[in-house]
Amino acid sequence: MDGKIKTLRRHKLIMFNERLEKYRDELHLKQNEMAYKLKVSDGYYSLIESGKRYPSKK
């Protein structure tokens, strides 16, 4: 059961990455501009959007 929950959670986060990139594109923002608006570093934002990191729940 834990494996299914982790897979589902990972799938939702992957979808979040794609939605985040699409939203940024709709706003006509560069990654560093979006990172600034979200108050995160450029590098961290890039990792989230690329799916290599997951955003915290803070």
Secondary structure in CASP SS format (residue, H / E / C, confidence):
PFRMAT SS
TARGET T0000
AUTHOR 0000-0000-0000
METHOD secondary structure of the structure
MODEL  1
M C 1.00
D H 1.00
G H 1.00
K H 1.00
I H 1.00
K H 1.00
T H 1.00
L H 1.00
R H 1.00
R H 1.00
H H 1.00
K H 1.00
L H 1.00
I H 1.00
M H 1.00
F H 1.00
N H 1.00
E H 1.00
R H 1.00
L H 1.00
E H 1.00
K H 1.00
Y H 1.00
R H 1.00
D H 1.00
E H 1.00
L C 1.00
H C 1.00
L C 1.00
K C 1.00
Q H 1.00
N H 1.00
E H 1.00
M H 1.00
A H 1.00
Y H 1.00
K H 1.00
L H 1.00
K C 1.00
V C 1.00
S C 1.00
D H 1.00
G H 1.00
Y H 1.00
Y H 1.00
S H 1.00
L H 1.00
I H 1.00
E H 1.00
S H 1.00
G C 1.00
K C 1.00
R C 1.00
Y C 1.00
P C 1.00
S C 1.00
K C 1.00
K C 1.00
END
